[in-house]
Amino acid sequence: MKKVLDTLKGQEWLDEWDPEEAWDSKLAWRTLTVTTFALTLCFIAWFLVSALAPVMADLGFELSKGQLYWLTALPGLSGGILRIVWTFLPPILGTRKLVTYTTGLLLFPFVGWALAIQSPTTPYWVLVVLALLAGIGGGAFSGFMPSTSYFFPRAKQGTALGIQAGVGNFGVSIVQLFTPWLVTVFVFGGFLFGLPQLIRVDGAEGHAEVWYQNAGWFWVPFVVLGVMLSCVVLRSVPVKAAKITDQFDIFRNKHTWIMTVLYVITFGTFSGFAAVFALLIRGTFGPDKFGEEGIYGLSFAFLGALVGSVARIVAGPVADKLGGGIVTVVSCLGITAACVVTALQFNPSSPSQFPLFLFSMLAVFFFAGVGNASTFKQMPMIFERRQAGGVIGWTSGIAAFGPFVFGMVLATANPEVFFLVWSVFSLVGAVLAWWYYARKNAEKPS
């Protein structure tokens, strides 16, 4: 049996690989397909808490507003820390082991939340641990993206990484859109998977039966499939950086820090607001403020991540054609303007003002998605191949703290002030991108 599996898997490490000279496009796109499937599952796990937190009070969990924001923030904390770790793993583990092992680890948050959500008496510290475990899905990004970049020539990396990150980002929309529907269907229940929960239904008498364990159990078979595909299909590229210390030279390059700022502005915006969007809607336009006419966050929250993900896919080829630097400038300016408009929408007198709030927030997500693609076009152009992988991992690791920072700040701070501060930060990013990468005679045109 072992011989059969070894034959099926084939040689793990490629002897030689230089896509600029001799590119195996079939292997590259096959790698992109499998790793993107796995990355989508990672984003589903990472943002699973954002789909559960807004309804936990209705399920009987006695949690404060601050506790709920913290639960949505903690996956960002652990995801950011793990991204820094995953940054240095691609040259050491190789693509096959990295993607296979990481995908398998997703079983911990999926199974854990499937069990915990069934009982309102689950201790808060257990929920905190499970929220931190969800960050495994966030950490994967900084390992998967550099691994994929190794397989493509620089001229196609904007498109390839835009597709992978954009489709992977769809995991946020999938879990936020699919969860409210999935829990109403008897898929995983009974003695083995758990009994239904009762949820309060506003505007109606009594309670409705739901199966919130479905939000975790449903993805387990897909995780198993992802592990099998990764183990069988993927190969590893011989990139020379056998020791972690060999990769520390990226921190002596000032452009590592400039690109970190730009990716925090773009992906930090996307991930941070995606994690708290449902709670923002509920806190500003929800039933607690406007009664039965109030807006339910989960009914619209998925749109933000959806718009941002589509923008990232579309903007990849645009950045390949026009240059990542100028597209990043446009992205930062767009985020600046959209944040200013959104900041003016947090004291509504009626739910009829919700459309303008939604439109301005979707504009934030759109320009963030554009910048997510353009910055990933820039990094392979600014840095040599081995460094580019490390910089991609590092910048994505720091930007992954977005959900933590946004959730932590919005748990206590005034949202108007936060949006205005973020608009100023984004404007600074536009100036940096223009000066170093987009203007005529820029230091590193990209």
ChimeraX attribute file (.defattr): number of C-alpha atoms within 10 A of each C-alpha:
attribute: neighborCount
match mode: 1-to-1
recipient: residues
	/A:1	6
	/A:2	7
	/A:3	8
	/A:4	9
	/A:5	11
	/A:6	12
	/A:7	11
	/A:8	12
	/A:9	16
	/A:10	14
	/A:11	12
	/A:12	18
	/A:13	15
	/A:14	10
	/A:15	9
	/A:16	10
	/A:17	17
	/A:18	14
	/A:19	15
	/A:20	11
	/A:21	7
	/A:22	10
	/A:23	14
	/A:24	12
	/A:25	13
	/A:26	9
	/A:27	15
	/A:28	20
	/A:29	15
	/A:30	14
	/A:31	21
	/A:32	24
	/A:33	15
	/A:34	18
	/A:35	28
	/A:36	24
	/A:37	21
	/A:38	29
	/A:39	29
	/A:40	23
	/A:41	26
	/A:42	29
	/A:43	28
	/A:44	30
	/A:45	31
	/A:46	34
	/A:47	30
	/A:48	29
	/A:49	27
	/A:50	30
	/A:51	29
	/A:52	23
	/A:53	24
	/A:54	22
	/A:55	20
	/A:56	17
	/A:57	17
	/A:58	15
	/A:59	19
	/A:60	15
	/A:61	17
	/A:62	13
	/A:63	14
	/A:64	10
	/A:65	15
	/A:66	13
	/A:67	16
	/A:68	22
	/A:69	27
	/A:70	24
	/A:71	25
	/A:72	33
	/A:73	31
	/A:74	27
	/A:75	35
	/A:76	37
	/A:77	22
	/A:78	23
	/A:79	33
	/A:80	29
	/A:81	19
	/A:82	23
	/A:83	29
	/A:84	22
	/A:85	18
	/A:86	26
	/A:87	29
	/A:88	26
	/A:89	25
	/A:90	30
	/A:91	25
	/A:92	16
	/A:93	15
	/A:94	20
	/A:95	28
	/A:96	24
	/A:97	20
	/A:98	22
	/A:99	26
	/A:100	22
	/A:101	14
	/A:102	22
	/A:103	27
	/A:104	17
	/A:105	17
	/A:106	26
	/A:107	21
	/A:108	17
	/A:109	24
	/A:110	26
	/A:111	19
	/A:112	21
	/A:113	27
	/A:114	21
	/A:115	18
	/A:116	18
	/A:117	23
	/A:118	20
	/A:119	13
	/A:120	17
	/A:121	11
	/A:122	13
	/A:123	11
	/A:124	15
	/A:125	9
	/A:126	13
	/A:127	17
	/A:128	17
	/A:129	15
	/A:130	22
	/A:131	29
	/A:132	22
	/A:133	25
	/A:134	33
	/A:135	30
	/A:136	29
	/A:137	30
	/A:138	31
	/A:139	30
	/A:140	28
	/A:141	30
	/A:142	31
	/A:143	32
	/A:144	28
	/A:145	27
	/A:146	28
	/A:147	28
	/A:148	25
	/A:149	24
	/A:150	25
	/A:151	26
	/A:152	24
	/A:153	20
	/A:154	20
	/A:155	14
	/A:156	16
	/A:157	24
	/A:158	31
	/A:159	24
	/A:160	27
	/A:161	27
	/A:162	31
	/A:163	24
	/A:164	24
	/A:165	25
	/A:166	28
	/A:167	21
	/A:168	23
	/A:169	28
	/A:170	23
	/A:171	26
	/A:172	32
	/A:173	25
	/A:174	20
	/A:175	25
	/A:176	31
	/A:177	19
	/A:178	14
	/A:179	20
	/A:180	18
	/A:181	11
	/A:182	18
	/A:183	20
	/A:184	15
	/A:185	14
	/A:186	15
	/A:187	14
	/A:188	21
	/A:189	17
	/A:190	10
	/A:191	7
	/A:192	7
	/A:193	16
	/A:194	17
	/A:195	17
	/A:196	19
	/A:197	19
	/A:198	17
	/A:199	18
	/A:200	16
	/A:201	11
	/A:202	12
	/A:203	9
	/A:204	8
	/A:205	8
	/A:206	10
	/A:207	12
	/A:208	13
	/A:209	15
	/A:210	22
	/A:211	24
	/A:212	32
	/A:213	27
	/A:214	26
	/A:215	29
	/A:216	25
	/A:217	21
	/A:218	18
	/A:219	17
	/A:220	18
	/A:221	11
	/A:222	15
	/A:223	22
	/A:224	15
	/A:225	15
	/A:226	22
	/A:227	22
	/A:228	14
	/A:229	19
	/A:230	24
	/A:231	22
	/A:232	17
	/A:233	17
	/A:234	25
	/A:235	23
	/A:236	24
	/A:237	21
	/A:238	19
	/A:239	17
	/A:240	11
	/A:241	16
	/A:242	15
	/A:243	12
	/A:244	13
	/A:245	9
	/A:246	12
	/A:247	19
	/A:248	14
	/A:249	11
	/A:250	19
	/A:251	14
	/A:252	9
	/A:253	12
	/A:254	10
	/A:255	17
	/A:256	22
	/A:257	16
	/A:258	15
	/A:259	24
	/A:260	21
	/A:261	21
	/A:262	27
	/A:263	28
	/A:264	26
	/A:265	28
	/A:266	32
	/A:267	27
	/A:268	27
	/A:269	26
	/A:270	28
	/A:271	30
	/A:272	24
	/A:273	23
	/A:274	28
	/A:275	32
	/A:276	27
	/A:277	24
	/A:278	25
	/A:279	29
	/A:280	19
	/A:281	22
	/A:282	19
	/A:283	18
	/A:284	23
	/A:285	27
	/A:286	20
	/A:287	16
	/A:288	13
	/A:289	17
	/A:290	14
	/A:291	12
	/A:292	12
	/A:293	15
	/A:294	20
	/A:295	23
	/A:296	19
	/A:297	23
	/A:298	22
	/A:299	13
	/A:300	15
	/A:301	28
	/A:302	23
	/A:303	21
	/A:304	26
	/A:305	29
	/A:306	26
	/A:307	20
	/A:308	29
	/A:309	31
	/A:310	20
	/A:311	22
	/A:312	30
	/A:313	25
	/A:314	17
	/A:315	27
	/A:316	32
	/A:317	22
	/A:318	18
	/A:319	26
	/A:320	21
	/A:321	11
	/A:322	12
	/A:323	22
	/A:324	30
	/A:325	28
	/A:326	19
	/A:327	29
	/A:328	33
	/A:329	24
	/A:330	18
	/A:331	29
	/A:332	30
	/A:333	20
	/A:334	23
	/A:335	29
	/A:336	26
	/A:337	19
	/A:338	23
	/A:339	23
	/A:340	20
	/A:341	20
	/A:342	22
	/A:343	21
	/A:344	16
	/A:345	18
	/A:346	18
	/A:347	11
	/A:348	14
	/A:349	11
	/A:350	13
	/A:351	16
	/A:352	12
	/A:353	14
	/A:354	17
	/A:355	10
	/A:356	13
	/A:357	20
	/A:358	19
	/A:359	15
	/A:360	21
	/A:361	21
	/A:362	21
	/A:363	22
	/A:364	29
	/A:365	32
	/A:366	27
	/A:367	29
	/A:368	32
	/A:369	33
	/A:370	32
	/A:371	35
	/A:372	34
	/A:373	36
	/A:374	35
	/A:375	30
	/A:376	30
	/A:377	32
	/A:378	27
	/A:379	26
	/A:380	25
	/A:381	19
	/A:382	18
	/A:383	19
	/A:384	10
	/A:385	18
	/A:386	18
	/A:387	23
	/A:388	22
	/A:389	29
	/A:390	30
	/A:391	29
	/A:392	27
	/A:393	29
	/A:394	27
	/A:395	28
	/A:396	30
	/A:397	31
	/A:398	24
	/A:399	28
	/A:400	34
	/A:401	27
	/A:402	29
	/A:403	31
	/A:404	27
	/A:405	19
	/A:406	26
	/A:407	27
	/A:408	20
	/A:409	16
	/A:410	20
	/A:411	19
	/A:412	11
	/A:413	12
	/A:414	12
	/A:415	20
	/A:416	18
	/A:417	13
	/A:418	15
	/A:419	19
	/A:420	20
	/A:421	15
	/A:422	17
	/A:423	24
	/A:424	18
	/A:425	18
	/A:426	27
	/A:427	20
	/A:428	17
	/A:429	26
	/A:430	26
	/A:431	15
	/A:432	20
	/A:433	28
	/A:434	19
	/A:435	18
	/A:436	18
	/A:437	23
	/A:438	23
	/A:439	14
	/A:440	10
	/A:441	10
	/A:442	14
	/A:443	12
	/A:444	16
	/A:445	20
	/A:446	24
